[in-house]
Amino acid sequence: MSDTPIEEMNFETAMAELEKVLGQLERGDVALDESITLYERGAALKARCEAKLKEAEEKVAAITLDGDGKPVGTKAVEDL
């Protein structure tokens, strides 16, 4: 597992670690206590990935286009 706090991970790092956690859990070759710890970490990593995806979706939704379809700036998500 990474030493980077989950809340500081970017999407790609969190997803890669989540895949490792899932692999360990699927193999089933870890003790019960470790499985619980892995499951909790996996849940936190999943939440981080979801939050980063939501941020990206909001940024994309906030882009405004001119008459030619070119980006001209952003709007606050609340204005959409």
MMTF fields as JSON, N, C-alpha, C and O atoms, coordinates in Angstrom:
{
  "mmtfVersion": "1.0.0",
  "mmtfProducer": "UNKNOWN",
  "numBonds": 319,
  "numAtoms": 320,
  "numGroups": 80,
  "numChains": 1,
  "numModels": 1,
  "chainsPerModel": [1],
  "groupsPerChain": [80],
  "chainIdList": ["A"],
  "bondAtomList": [4, 2, 8, 6, 12, 10, 16, 14, 20, 18, 24, 22, 28, 26, 32, 30, 36, 34, 40, 38, 44, 42, 48, 46, 52, 50, 56, 54, 60, 58, 64, 62, 68, 66, 72, 70, 76, 74, 80, 78, 84, 82, 88, 86, 92, 90, 96, 94, 100, 98, 104, 102, 108, 106, 112, 110, 116, 114, 120, 118, 124, 122, 128, 126, 132, 130, 136, 134, 140, 138, 144, 142, 148, 146, 152, 150, 156, 154, 160, 158, 164, 162, 168, 166, 172, 170, 176, 174, 180, 178, 184, 182, 188, 186, 192, 190, 196, 194, 200, 198, 204, 202, 208, 206, 212, 210, 216, 214, 220, 218, 224, 222, 228, 226, 232, 230, 236, 234, 240, 238, 244, 242, 248, 246, 252, 250, 256, 254, 260, 258, 264, 262, 268, 266, 272, 270, 276, 274, 280, 278, 284, 282, 288, 286, 292, 290, 296, 294, 300, 298, 304, 302, 308, 306, 312, 310, 316, 314],
  "bondOrderList": [1, 1, 1, 1, 1, 1, 1, 1, 1, 1, 1, 1, 1, 1, 1, 1, 1, 1, 1, 1, 1, 1, 1, 1, 1, 1, 1, 1, 1, 1, 1, 1, 1, 1, 1, 1, 1, 1, 1, 1, 1, 1, 1, 1, 1, 1, 1, 1, 1, 1, 1, 1, 1, 1, 1, 1, 1, 1, 1, 1, 1, 1, 1, 1, 1, 1, 1, 1, 1, 1, 1, 1, 1, 1, 1, 1, 1, 1, 1],
  "groupList": [{"groupName": "MET", "atomNameList": ["N", "CA", "C", "O"], "elementList": ["N", "C", "C", "O"], "formalChargeList": [0, 0, 0, 0], "bondAtomList": [1, 0, 2, 1, 3, 2], "bondOrderList": [1, 1, 2], "singleLetterCode": "M", "chemCompType": "L-PEPTIDE LINKING"}, {"groupName": "SER", "atomNameList": ["N", "CA", "C", "O"], "elementList": ["N", "C", "C", "O"], "formalChargeList": [0, 0, 0, 0], "bondAtomList": [1, 0, 2, 1, 3, 2], "bondOrderList": [1, 1, 2], "singleLetterCode": "S", "chemCompType": "L-PEPTIDE LINKING"}, {"groupName": "ASP", "atomNameList": ["N", "CA", "C", "O"], "elementList": ["N", "C", "C", "O"], "formalChargeList": [0, 0, 0, 0], "bondAtomList": [1, 0, 2, 1, 3, 2], "bondOrderList": [1, 1, 2], "singleLetterCode": "D", "chemCompType": "L-PEPTIDE LINKING"}, {"groupName": "THR", "atomNameList": ["N", "CA", "C", "O"], "elementList": ["N", "C", "C", "O"], "formalChargeList": [0, 0, 0, 0], "bondAtomList": [1, 0, 2, 1, 3, 2], "bondOrderList": [1, 1, 2], "singleLetterCode": "T", "chemCompType": "L-PEPTIDE LINKING"}, {"groupName": "PRO", "atomNameList": ["N", "CA", "C", "O"], "elementList": ["N", "C", "C", "O"], "formalChargeList": [0, 0, 0, 0], "bondAtomList": [1, 0, 2, 1, 3, 2], "bondOrderList": [1, 1, 2], "singleLetterCode": "P", "chemCompType": "L-PEPTIDE LINKING"}, {"groupName": "ILE", "atomNameList": ["N", "CA", "C", "O"], "elementList": ["N", "C", "C", "O"], "formalChargeList": [0, 0, 0, 0], "bondAtomList": [1, 0, 2, 1, 3, 2], "bondOrderList": [1, 1, 2], "singleLetterCode": "I", "chemCompType": "L-PEPTIDE LINKING"}, {"groupName": "GLU", "atomNameList": ["N", "CA", "C", "O"], "elementList": ["N", "C", "C", "O"], "formalChargeList": [0, 0, 0, 0], "bondAtomList": [1, 0, 2, 1, 3, 2], "bondOrderList": [1, 1, 2], "singleLetterCode": "E", "chemCompType": "L-PEPTIDE LINKING"}, {"groupName": "ASN", "atomNameList": ["N", "CA", "C", "O"], "elementList": ["N", "C", "C", "O"], "formalChargeList": [0, 0, 0, 0], "bondAtomList": [1, 0, 2, 1, 3, 2], "bondOrderList": [1, 1, 2], "singleLetterCode": "N", "chemCompType": "L-PEPTIDE LINKING"}, {"groupName": "PHE", "atomNameList": ["N", "CA", "C", "O"], "elementList": ["N", "C", "C", "O"], "formalChargeList": [0, 0, 0, 0], "bondAtomList": [1, 0, 2, 1, 3, 2], "bondOrderList": [1, 1, 2], "singleLetterCode": "F", "chemCompType": "L-PEPTIDE LINKING"}, {"groupName": "ALA", "atomNameList": ["N", "CA", "C", "O"], "elementList": ["N", "C", "C", "O"], "formalChargeList": [0, 0, 0, 0], "bondAtomList": [1, 0, 2, 1, 3, 2], "bondOrderList": [1, 1, 2], "singleLetterCode": "A", "chemCompType": "L-PEPTIDE LINKING"}, {"groupName": "LEU", "atomNameList": ["N", "CA", "C", "O"], "elementList": ["N", "C", "C", "O"], "formalChargeList": [0, 0, 0, 0], "bondAtomList": [1, 0, 2, 1, 3, 2], "bondOrderList": [1, 1, 2], "singleLetterCode": "L", "chemCompType": "L-PEPTIDE LINKING"}, {"groupName": "LYS", "atomNameList": ["N", "CA", "C", "O"], "elementList": ["N", "C", "C", "O"], "formalChargeList": [0, 0, 0, 0], "bondAtomList": [1, 0, 2, 1, 3, 2], "bondOrderList": [1, 1, 2], "singleLetterCode": "K", "chemCompType": "L-PEPTIDE LINKING"}, {"groupName": "VAL", "atomNameList": ["N", "CA", "C", "O"], "elementList": ["N", "C", "C", "O"], "formalChargeList": [0, 0, 0, 0], "bondAtomList": [1, 0, 2, 1, 3, 2], "bondOrderList": [1, 1, 2], "singleLetterCode": "V", "chemCompType": "L-PEPTIDE LINKING"}, {"groupName": "GLY", "atomNameList": ["N", "CA", "C", "O"], "elementList": ["N", "C", "C", "O"], "formalChargeList": [0, 0, 0, 0], "bondAtomList": [1, 0, 2, 1, 3, 2], "bondOrderList": [1, 1, 2], "singleLetterCode": "G", "chemCompType": "PEPTIDE LINKING"}, {"groupName": "GLN", "atomNameList": ["N", "CA", "C", "O"], "elementList": ["N", "C", "C", "O"], "formalChargeList": [0, 0, 0, 0], "bondAtomList": [1, 0, 2, 1, 3, 2], "bondOrderList": [1, 1, 2], "singleLetterCode": "Q", "chemCompType": "L-PEPTIDE LINKING"}, {"groupName": "ARG", "atomNameList": ["N", "CA", "C", "O"], "elementList": ["N", "C", "C", "O"], "formalChargeList": [0, 0, 0, 0], "bondAtomList": [1, 0, 2, 1, 3, 2], "bondOrderList": [1, 1, 2], "singleLetterCode": "R", "chemCompType": "L-PEPTIDE LINKING"}, {"groupName": "TYR", "atomNameList": ["N", "CA", "C", "O"], "elementList": ["N", "C", "C", "O"], "formalChargeList": [0, 0, 0, 0], "bondAtomList": [1, 0, 2, 1, 3, 2], "bondOrderList": [1, 1, 2], "singleLetterCode": "Y", "chemCompType": "L-PEPTIDE LINKING"}, {"groupName": "CYS", "atomNameList": ["N", "CA", "C", "O"], "elementList": ["N", "C", "C", "O"], "formalChargeList": [0, 0, 0, 0], "bondAtomList": [1, 0, 2, 1, 3, 2], "bondOrderList": [1, 1, 2], "singleLetterCode": "C", "chemCompType": "L-PEPTIDE LINKING"}],
  "groupTypeList": [0, 1, 2, 3, 4, 5, 6, 6, 0, 7, 8, 6, 3, 9, 0, 9, 6, 10, 6, 11, 12, 10, 13, 14, 10, 6, 15, 13, 2, 12, 9, 10, 2, 6, 1, 5, 3, 10, 16, 6, 15, 13, 9, 9, 10, 11, 9, 15, 17, 6, 9, 11, 10, 11, 6, 9, 6, 6, 11, 12, 9, 9, 5, 3, 10, 2, 13, 2, 13, 11, 4, 12, 13, 3, 11, 9, 12, 6, 2, 10],
  "groupIdList": [1, 2, 3, 4, 5, 6, 7, 8, 9, 10, 11, 12, 13, 14, 15, 16, 17, 18, 19, 20, 21, 22, 23, 24, 25, 26, 27, 28, 29, 30, 31, 32, 33, 34, 35, 36, 37, 38, 39, 40, 41, 42, 43, 44, 45, 46, 47, 48, 49, 50, 51, 52, 53, 54, 55, 56, 57, 58, 59, 60, 61, 62, 63, 64, 65, 66, 67, 68, 69, 70, 71, 72, 73, 74, 75, 76, 77, 78, 79, 80],
  "secStructList": [7, 7, 1, 1, 7, 4, 4, 4, 7, 7, 2, 2, 2, 2, 2, 2, 2, 2, 2, 2, 2, 2, 2, 2, 2, 2, 2, 6, 7, 1, 7, 2, 2, 2, 2, 2, 2, 2, 2, 2, 2, 2, 2, 2, 2, 2, 2, 2, 2, 2, 2, 2, 2, 2, 2, 2, 2, 2, 2, 2, 2, 2, 3, 3, 3, 7, 6, 6, 1, 7, 3, 3, 3, 3, 7, 7, 4, 4, 4, 7],
  "xCoordList": [0.832, 0.0, 0.877, 1.998, 0.332, 1.038, 1.048, 0.139, 2.103, 2.171, 1.449, 1.237, 1.069, 0.379, -1.015, -1.756, -1.39, -2.754, -3.758, -3.543, -4.833, -5.829, -6.352, -6.553, -6.573, -7.133, -6.18, -6.584, -4.923, -3.954, -3.715, -2.986, -4.311, -4.084, -4.869, -5.985, -4.24, -5.004, -5.822, -5.692, -6.648, -7.539, -6.761, -7.092, -5.734, -4.999, -4.315, -4.322, -3.727, -3.052, -4.056, -3.82, -5.173, -6.199, -6.781, -7.017, -7.01, -7.569, -6.588, -6.988, -5.311, -4.302, -4.226, -4.132, -4.267, -4.213, -5.499, -5.454, -6.633, -7.903, -7.849, -8.323, -7.284, -7.156, -6.282, -6.583, -5.206, -4.35, -5.11, -5.026, -5.858, -6.634, -7.649, -7.788, -8.352, -9.347, -8.7, -9.258, -7.524, -6.813, -6.483, -6.64, -6.024, -5.699, -6.953, -6.931, -8.037, -9.275, -9.833, -10.332, -9.744, -10.259, -9.468, -10.036, -8.169, -7.352, -7.745, -7.66, -8.171, -8.611, -7.507, -7.77, -6.277, -5.163, -4.643, -3.48, -5.505, -5.122, -5.976, -7.101, -5.426, -6.134, -7.37, -7.463, -8.3, -9.555, -9.317, -9.916, -8.465, -8.19, -7.635, -8.032, -6.724, -6.155, -7.207, -7.211, -8.096, -9.177, -10.076, -10.494, -10.366, -11.204, -10.497, -11.11, -9.223, -8.43, -8.389, -8.561, -8.162, -8.135, -9.49, -9.557, -10.563, -11.908, -12.162, -12.697, -11.78, -11.959, -11.143, -11.628, -9.91, -9.066, -9.674, -9.694, -10.159, -10.8, -12.007, -12.211, -12.804, -13.969, -13.547, -14.179, -12.486, -11.98, -11.407, -11.606, -10.705, -10.159, -11.277, -11.191, -12.311, -13.463, -14.113, -14.456, -14.278, -14.875, -13.996, -14.517, -12.673, -11.761, -11.89, -11.942, -11.942, -12.098, -13.415, -13.45, -14.482, -15.775, -15.737, -16.302, -15.08, -14.979, -14.174, -14.55, -13.073, -12.259, -13.016, -12.893, -13.786, -14.608, -15.663, -15.908, -16.284, -17.293, -16.668, -17.258, -15.48, -14.763, -14.544, -14.772, -14.102, -13.826, -15.114, -15.126, -16.189, -17.473, -17.952, -18.474, -17.776, -18.192, -17.364, -17.893, -16.075, -15.219, -15.636, -15.705, -15.912, -16.333, -17.684, -17.881, -18.602, -19.922, -19.852, -20.734, -18.829, -18.716, -18.08, -18.086, -17.541, -16.91, -18.009, -18.971, -17.849, -18.797, -18.146, -16.927, -18.949, -18.455, -18.972, -20.074, -18.145, -18.604, -19.412, -19.679, -19.793, -20.6, -19.932, -20.611, -18.607, -17.863, -17.577, -16.912, -18.069, -17.84, -16.511, -16.073, -15.857, -14.561, -14.762, -15.605, -13.987, -14.111, -13.753, -12.758, -14.579, -14.319, -14.178, -13.86, -14.393, -14.283, -15.092, -15.512, -15.294, -16.065, -17.122, -17.016, -18.145, -19.204, -19.167, -18.696, -19.657, -19.808, -20.841, -21.822, -20.62, -21.534, -22.938, -23.912, -23.061, -24.369, -25.144, -26.374, -24.441, -25.08, -25.595, -26.297, -25.27, -25.671, -27.077, -27.561],
  "yCoordList": [-1.184, 0.0, 1.248, 1.255, 2.272, 3.544, 4.263, 4.106, 5.056, 5.87, 7.201, 7.926, 7.529, 8.781, 8.747, 7.788, 9.781, 9.819, 9.806, 10.459, 9.078, 8.922, 10.272, 10.473, 11.197, 12.496, 13.342, 14.369, 12.921, 13.634, 12.93, 13.452, 11.76, 10.995, 11.589, 12.082, 11.527, 11.873, 10.652, 9.585, 10.802, 9.717, 8.462, 7.362, 8.626, 7.477, 6.687, 5.457, 7.395, 6.726, 5.974, 4.829, 6.622, 5.981, 4.754, 3.726, 4.861, 3.732, 2.566, 1.413, 2.858, 1.79, 1.07, -0.156, 1.836, 1.195, 0.413, -0.659, 0.946, 0.229, -1.111, -2.119, -1.131, -2.388, -3.389, -4.583, -2.918, -3.811, -4.384, -5.577, -3.51, -3.945, -5.002, -6.034, -4.748, -5.716, -7.045, -8.109, -6.981, -8.207, -9.04, -10.261, -8.367, -9.08, -9.693, -10.833, -8.939, -9.45, -10.624, -11.597, -10.523, -11.594, -12.883, -13.971, -12.772, -13.981, -14.711, -15.937, -13.962, -14.58, -15.185, -16.031, -14.769, -15.369, -14.47, -14.572, -13.589, -12.715, -13.054, -13.538, -12.795, -13.072, -12.179, -11.146, -12.589, -11.861, -10.408, -9.503, -10.169, -8.799, -7.954, -6.801, -8.519, -7.792, -7.564, -6.52, -8.535, -8.375, -7.202, -6.436, -7.066, -5.952, -4.622, -3.668, -4.566, -3.354, -3.027, -1.872, -4.042, -3.838, -3.363, -2.471, -3.947, -3.552, -2.081, -1.332, -1.675, -0.281, 0.658, 1.716, 0.273, 1.1, 1.149, 2.204, 0.029, -0.01, 0.906, 1.59, 0.926, 1.808, 3.272, 4.079, 3.619, 4.992, 5.353, 6.472, 4.433, 4.677, 4.846, 5.705, 4.044, 4.156, 5.528, 6.171, 5.969, 7.288, 8.39, 9.362, 8.253, 9.247, 9.286, 10.364, 8.126, 8.065, 8.714, 9.466, 8.429, 9.024, 10.544, 11.257, 11.041, 12.486, 13.153, 14.222, 12.526, 13.096, 13.078, 14.015, 12.037, 11.991, 13.091, 13.732, 13.306, 14.356, 15.726, 16.559, 15.957, 17.228, 17.425, 18.512, 16.371, 16.46, 16.725, 17.542, 16.043, 16.255, 17.694, 18.291, 18.245, 19.62, 20.601, 21.594, 20.333, 21.206, 21.162, 22.197, 19.972, 19.834, 20.522, 21.211, 20.342, 20.952, 22.471, 23.144, 23.017, 24.458, 25.152, 26.38, 24.393, 25.004, 25.547, 24.848, 26.804, 27.394, 27.46, 27.593, 27.367, 27.368, 28.592, 29.075, 29.094, 30.204, 29.657, 28.457, 30.521, 30.111, 29.09, 28.338, 29.052, 28.08, 26.791, 25.898, 26.687, 25.495, 25.473, 24.42, 26.629, 26.701, 27.145, 27.999, 26.567, 26.978, 28.451, 28.925, 29.172, 30.585, 30.912, 32.053, 29.997, 30.256, 29.237, 28.209, 29.549, 28.641, 29.422, 30.632, 28.694, 29.239, 28.494, 27.359, 29.129, 28.416, 27.315, 27.511, 26.171, 25.045, 25.443, 24.946, 26.337, 26.75, 27.502, 27.523, 28.126, 28.891, 28.008, 28.502, 26.739, 25.861, 25.356, 24.604],
  "zCoordList": [0.0, 0.0, 0.0, 0.508, -0.575, -0.675, 0.672, 1.487, 0.885, 2.095, 1.917, 2.889, 0.678, 0.399, 1.003, 0.783, 1.765, 2.29, 1.139, 0.118, 1.3, 0.241, -0.227, -1.424, 0.698, 0.326, -0.517, -1.061, -0.629, -1.466, -2.799, -3.643, -3.005, -4.231, -5.391, -5.228, -6.585, -7.773, -8.183, -7.582, -9.185, -9.594, -9.979, -9.536, -10.8, -11.319, -10.208, -10.219, -9.254, -8.14, -7.275, -6.89, -6.975, -6.147, -6.852, -6.218, -8.154, -8.909, -8.943, -8.781, -9.151, -9.186, -7.845, -7.793, -6.769, -5.458, -5.171, -4.567, -5.602, -5.428, -6.157, -5.633, -7.346, -8.089, -7.338, -7.327, -6.712, -5.919, -4.731, -4.44, -4.044, -2.883, -3.312, -2.656, -4.406, -4.887, -5.249, -4.98, -5.857, -6.203, -4.978, -4.981, -3.93, -2.687, -2.076, -1.612, -2.077, -1.49, -2.306, -1.741, -3.623, -4.477, -4.333, -4.415, -4.121, -3.935, -2.658, -2.585, -1.661, -0.417, 0.417, 1.272, 0.184, 0.913, 2.029, 2.42, 2.543, 3.655, 4.873, 4.749, 6.028, 7.282, 7.386, 6.724, 8.215, 8.383, 8.793, 8.211, 9.771, 10.216, 9.079, 8.907, 8.307, 7.179, 6.096, 5.443, 5.904, 4.922, 5.289, 4.421, 6.558, 7.017, 6.763, 6.283, 7.083, 6.849, 5.362, 4.972, 4.529, 3.08, 2.569, 1.723, 3.074, 2.649, 2.996, 2.179, 4.205, 4.617, 3.731, 3.33, 3.428, 2.558, 1.154, 0.519, 0.685, -0.628, -0.699, -1.702, 0.353, 0.385, 0.343, -0.339, 1.064, 1.06, -0.304, -0.778, -0.937, -2.273, -3.296, -4.174, -3.19, -4.092, -3.943, -4.936, -2.711, -2.462, -3.057, -3.604, -2.959, -3.526, -5.044, -5.636, -5.668, -7.126, -7.552, -8.526, -6.833, -7.156, -7.014, -7.843, -5.975, -5.758, -6.878, -7.36, -7.29, -8.359, -9.689, -10.478, -9.946, -11.158, -11.146, -12.168, -9.993, -9.872, -10.133, -10.82, -9.588, -9.839, -11.334, -11.865, -12.006, -13.439, -14.217, -15.138, -13.853, -14.521, -14.356, -15.298, -13.165, -12.918, -13.733, -14.232, -13.871, -14.679, -16.142, -16.805, -16.642, -18.036, -18.243, -19.244, -17.315, -17.436, -17.386, -17.918, -16.761, -16.592, -17.803, -17.877, -18.738, -19.912, -20.826, -21.146, -21.237, -22.179, -23.552, -23.661, -24.586, -25.952, -26.69, -26.427, -27.634, -28.456, -29.643, -29.711, -30.557, -31.704, -32.594, -33.293, -32.579, -33.386, -32.623, -33.146, -31.4, -30.601, -29.886, -29.423, -29.786, -29.1, -27.657, -27.38, -26.731, -25.323, -25.161, -25.71, -24.398, -24.162, -22.69, -22.357, -21.824, -20.394, -19.628, -20.158, -18.387, -17.541, -16.803, -16.607, -16.399, -15.556, -14.239, -14.16, -13.236, -11.961, -12.18, -12.898, -11.566, -11.717, -11.297, -11.861, -10.309, -9.831, -10.914, -10.881, -11.881, -12.938, -14.076, -14.959, -14.075, -15.176, -15.02, -15.867]
}
